[in-house]
Amino acid sequence: MAKGRAKVETVMGHRLAGPKLTPWAPVLVGLYLFGPLLGLLALLDLVLYLVFRFALDRCYGVFCLLAG
């Protein structure tokens, strides 16, 4: 196996196409990698909002910081 390519197979004299990526591969990789990260960041944002809103009684957000 040279350079990570699979060995070409033949079935009843016909050569089979090797494995290749589908058009959905980048989308699925992006969801697999960035989906959990976005979920974690959304949870962190919610926790920070609740802490600022109820524990510190302060405004939490970009517009509040610019206006205040």
VENVEN-V460493 format. One record per residue. N is the residue number from 1. RES is the residue in one letter. PHI is phi as a letter, one per 30 degrees, with the letter a starting at -180 (* if undefined). NEAR is the number of other C-alpha atoms within 8 Angstrom. Layout:
BEGIN
((N:RES:PHI:NEAR) (N:RES:PHI:NEAR))
END
This chain:
BEGIN
((1:M:*:6) (2:A:c:4) (3:K:h:4) (4:G:i:5) (5:R:c:6) (6:A:d:7) (7:K:d:5) (8:V:d:8) (9:E:c:6) (10:T:b:8) (11:V:b:7) (12:M:h:4) (13:G:i:5) (14:H:c:6) (15:R:d:8) (16:L:d:8) (17:A:d:5) (18:G:d:6) (19:P:d:5) (20:K:b:4) (21:L:d:6) (22:T:d:5) (23:P:d:5) (24:W:d:7) (25:A:e:8) (26:P:d:7) (27:V:d:7) (28:L:d:8) (29:V:d:8) (30:G:d:9) (31:L:d:8) (32:Y:d:8) (33:L:d:8) (34:F:c:8) (35:G:e:9) (36:P:d:8) (37:L:d:8) (38:L:d:8) (39:G:d:8) (40:L:d:8) (41:L:d:8) (42:A:d:8) (43:L:d:8) (44:L:d:8) (45:D:d:8) (46:L:d:8) (47:V:d:8) (48:L:d:8) (49:Y:d:9) (50:L:d:9) (51:V:d:9) (52:F:d:12) (53:R:d:11) (54:F:c:8) (55:A:d:7) (56:L:c:7) (57:D:h:7) (58:R:b:7) (59:C:d:8) (60:Y:b:9) (61:G:l:6) (62:V:d:6) (63:F:d:6) (64:C:d:9) (65:L:d:9) (66:L:d:6) (67:A:d:5) (68:G:c:4))
END
